Amino acid sequence: MKKKLLLICATGLLPLTMCQQYNEDLLPAGTITATVPQADAMLQQARTYLAQGKLGKAESLLKGLLSRYALAPCAPEARMLLAETYEKNNMPRDAFEEYDKIVSMYQSSPLYTKAIERQLSLAMAAADGRLTTNVMGLWRSRMDSEVVEKWLASVIRNAPYNDMAATAASILGKHYVNNEDYDKAIQTYTRLVENYPNSRYAPEAQLMVAQLWASSRTRGDQNMANLHRAQEAYEEFSLRFPRHKDAGKALAEASNMRRLLVQQELEAGRFYLERSHEYTSAAFCFENVIRQRNINPEAAKEAEVLLQRARAAGGVTKKIR
């Protein structure tokens, strides 16, 4: 009986021992700890070091705390303090990673949202060039584009139903535009509108989709296809945001896209007529332009003259209906 009591006492002490000193990678998931005085004392000492400007000592102490007492109740606060210490010490990458650990490890903590907010702040500073990083300890340089994209994508992933995600998506879209990665910009803005239609960034994102498609007609060989996409995007803007101050402008731009589409068909007919000498194809284009006289009367007028040339050159006598 005495041996059994000793065994029960020994096993009863095991959780307390584990709470006092352990490696977080080896601890069973869901382990609950009580207040750990040693951890609390270390956290208070770290605060004192920070108040004295002793960043190195604070960082070292906080790392030790998190290594020994990773599941102590004060651990989320310690990790937040460590991340803030990294920021003060111009170590933004380490800070971002530490905030990410708070997000992944302490989702029920009141510091969860604050950690994402700090991640967004770092990502915004990196995107607009305010944030720099050490290069071989010799000089400071702007954050790599890949880091900016990774950070913004992380915020979107960590806060999928929060307005911070829409903010991050808007900044990411602008980042892609600034780096002339227009395909990714269109994809990012399109997802923003689809996922956060009530966000204050949604109208601007929809307009950017339309404008990017419209401007892309001058690149590559997809002029007419991209004009069609731009037209649809402007029309969708007016449907999604009919009371927006730019709804009328969007409709006007949609009409302009239709006019440009007619102009593009006129140019295609001119190419068939003057360059490739495919007179039947040229006549077909000119006839279609004339049918859309109400959209682009100037192009239709020019198409009538060119149509006569195409018929004469190809021996075509068919009249337009």
Long-range contacts (C-beta under 8 A, 24 or more apart in sequence): 19-69, 19-71, 19-72, 20-68, 20-69, 21-68, 21-69, 22-68, 22-70, 22-71, 23-67, 23-70, 24-66, 24-67, 24-70, 24-71, 27-70, 27-71, 31-71, 32-71, 33-69, 33-71, 33-72, 33-73, 34-73, 35-72, 35-73, 36-69, 36-72, 36-73, 36-74, 38-68, 38-69, 39-65, 39-68, 39-69, 39-72, 39-74, 39-75, 39-78, 40-72, 40-74, 42-69, 42-78, 43-74, 43-77, 43-78, 43-81, 46-78, 46-81, 47-81, 50-81, 50-85, 50-88, 55-85, 55-88, 55-89, 58-85, 59-85, 59-86, 59-89, 75-106, 76-102, 76-105, 76-106, 76-109, 76-111, 77-111, 79-105, 79-106, 80-111, 80-114, 80-115, 83-115, 83-118, 84-118, 87-118, 87-122, 90-132, 90-134, 92-122, 92-125, 92-126, 92-131, 92-133, 92-143, 93-133, 93-147, 95-122, 96-122, 96-123, 96-151, 96-154, 100-154, 100-158, 103-158, 113-162, 116-155, 116-158, 116-159, 116-162, 116-164, 117-164, 119-151, 119-154, 119-155, 119-158, 120-155, 120-164, 120-167, 120-168, 122-151, 123-148, 123-151, 123-152, 123-154, 123-155, 123-168, 123-171, 124-171, 126-151, 127-152, 127-171, 127-172, 127-174, 127-175, 145-175, 145-179, 148-175, 149-175, 160-195, 163-196, 163-199, 163-200, 165-195, 165-196, 166-192, 166-195, 166-196, 166-199, 166-200, 166-201, 166-202, 167-201, 169-195, 169-196, 169-201, 169-205, 170-201, 170-204, 170-205, 173-205, 173-208, 177-208, 177-212, 182-212, 182-215, 182-216, 185-212, 186-212, 186-213, 193-240, 197-240, 202-240, 202-241, 203-237, 203-240, 203-241, 203-244, 203-246, 206-233, 206-236, 206-237, 206-240, 206-241, 207-237, 207-246, 207-250, 209-233, 210-234, 210-236, 210-237, 210-250, 210-253, 214-253, 214-257, 217-260, 217-264, 223-264, 224-261, 224-264, 224-265, 224-268, 227-257, 227-260, 227-261, 227-264, 228-257, 228-261, 230-257, 231-257, 231-258, 231-261, 255-295, 258-295, 258-296, 259-295, 259-296, 259-299, 262-289, 262-292, 262-295, 262-296, 262-299, 262-300, 263-296, 263-299, 265-289, 266-296, 266-299, 266-302, 266-303, 266-306, 269-303, 269-306, 269-310, 270-306, 272-310, 273-306, 273-309, 273-310, 273-313, 277-313, 279-310, 279-311, 279-313, 279-314, 279-315, 279-316, 280-314, 280-316, 282-306, 282-310, 282-314, 283-307, 283-310, 283-311, 283-314, 283-316, 283-318, 286-310, 287-320, 290-320, 291-320
